[in-house]
């Protein structure tokens, strides 16, 4: 997953850097660094993003999966989010 893909997924979901950071429980600086390609997400965040980003890029944010991904992210339901994405593949 590249910085461009991370940025594209965030934008497709209609999120600002601040919103994306808050949903993922990381700093805005982390999001900026990921999107520039300076560093890669690690641990749980990396796992979630490795599933979320491809799913979001494959379907419009306004599609049912796009809306459900955004809702799960907003609630911080990472396990449910990964299950949701896996079920749609």
C-alpha positions as CSV (number, residue, x, y, z in Angstrom):
1,X,0.0,0.0,0.0
2,X,1.5,3.3,-1.1
3,X,1.2,6.8,0.3
4,X,-0.8,7.7,-2.8
5,X,-3.2,4.8,-2.2
6,X,-3.6,5.9,1.5
7,X,-4.4,9.4,0.4
8,X,-6.7,8.4,-2.4
9,X,-8.7,6.2,0.0
10,X,-9.0,9.0,2.6
11,X,-10.2,11.4,-0.1
12,X,-12.6,8.9,-1.6
13,X,-14.2,8.5,1.9
14,X,-14.5,12.3,2.1
15,X,-12.3,12.6,5.1
16,X,-9.8,15.2,6.2
17,X,-6.4,14.3,7.6
18,X,-7.7,15.2,11.0
19,X,-10.8,13.0,10.7
20,X,-8.8,10.1,9.3
21,X,-6.3,10.4,12.2
22,X,-9.0,10.6,14.8
23,X,-10.8,7.5,13.4
24,X,-7.5,5.5,13.4
25,X,-6.4,6.8,16.8
26,X,-3.2,8.3,15.5
27,X,-1.7,11.8,15.1
28,X,-2.3,13.9,12.1
29,X,1.5,13.9,11.6
30,X,1.4,10.1,11.3
31,X,-1.2,10.4,8.5
32,X,0.9,13.1,6.7
33,X,4.0,10.9,7.0
34,X,2.2,7.8,5.6
35,X,0.8,9.7,2.7
36,X,4.2,11.2,1.8
37,X,5.6,7.7,2.0
38,X,8.1,8.6,4.8
39,X,6.9,5.7,7.0
40,X,4.4,2.9,6.8
41,X,1.6,2.2,9.3
42,X,2.4,-0.5,11.8
43,X,0.6,-2.9,14.1
44,X,-3.2,-2.9,14.2
45,X,-3.5,0.3,12.2
46,X,-1.4,-1.2,9.4
47,X,-3.6,-4.3,9.4
48,X,-6.8,-2.3,9.2
49,X,-5.5,-0.1,6.5
50,X,-4.2,-3.0,4.5
51,X,-7.8,-4.2,4.3
52,X,-9.6,-0.9,4.1
53,X,-7.6,0.9,1.5
54,X,-8.0,-1.7,-1.3
55,X,-11.7,-2.1,-0.5
56,X,-12.3,1.7,-0.6
57,X,-10.3,2.1,-3.8
58,X,-12.3,-0.7,-5.5
59,X,-15.7,0.8,-4.7
60,X,-17.1,4.4,-4.6
61,X,-17.4,5.9,-1.1
62,X,-21.1,6.4,-1.9
63,X,-21.6,2.6,-2.5
64,X,-23.0,0.5,0.3
65,X,-19.6,-0.9,1.2
66,X,-18.1,2.6,1.1
67,X,-20.7,3.9,3.5
68,X,-20.4,0.9,5.8
69,X,-16.6,1.3,5.9
70,X,-16.9,4.9,6.9
71,X,-19.5,4.1,9.6
72,X,-17.3,1.4,11.1
73,X,-14.3,3.6,11.0
74,X,-16.2,6.4,12.8
75,X,-17.2,4.0,15.5
76,X,-13.7,2.6,15.8
77,X,-15.0,-0.9,15.1
78,X,-11.8,-2.2,13.5
79,X,-12.5,-6.0,14.0
80,X,-16.0,-5.6,12.5
81,X,-14.5,-3.5,9.7
82,X,-12.1,-6.2,8.7
83,X,-14.8,-8.8,8.8
84,X,-17.1,-6.6,6.7
85,X,-14.4,-6.2,4.1
86,X,-13.5,-9.9,4.0
87,X,-17.2,-10.8,3.6
88,X,-17.5,-8.6,0.5
89,X,-14.6,-10.1,-1.3
